[in-house]
C-alpha cells in the first residue's frame, strides 16, 4: 500500500481555509448527524466526525 503522507499534507494545507471539522459523541449524536447529512441540512464544507463512545 502506498503512503498518503504527501497527498494528505497537500490536502490539509489547501483545505484549512474552508473545511470545518465537527465532532460528535454518543449514539444520539451519531443518529442526529446521520439524519442531518441524509436530509441535506449540513454545510458541504463541514467534515463530520462521529463516535458512538459517549465522551472523548
N, C-alpha and C positions, 0 to 999 in steps of 0.2 A: 504494500500500500504506500502511496506517495504522501509525503508530509504536506500539510496545508499551511505551514508556517508563514511563508512569504505572501501567499494569497490572502490569508486571514489578516495579516498585518496591513496589507493594502486596503482591504475592505474596512477594517476598523478605522484607518486613517481617513478614509473618504466618507464613512457613514456617521462619524461623530457629530457632525453638524445637523443631521436630520433624523437619525434613529434614536428614539426614546425607549428605554427599557423599563418595563413594568413588571414587577414581581408580585405574585400572589401565592398564598399558602393556605392549605386546608381543602377538604373535599368540596365545601360550599363555594369556595373561590374558584376552584377548577371548573365547576359547573357553570358558575356565573360568567367566567371568562369565555368558556366554550360557547355558550349561548350568545354572548355579545358578538363574538367573531362570526359565528354562523349567521347571525342576523345582519351582519354588515355594519354594526354600530361602533366598531373600533377604527381608529385612525390607521391608515396604511403605514405610517411612519412609527407605529407602536409595535415594539417587539415584546410579545407576551411570554414570560417565563413563569410557569405554574408548577407547584409542588403539592402533592397530596399530603405531605407532612404538615402538621398544624402550625409549626413555627420554623423559623430559620435554622 
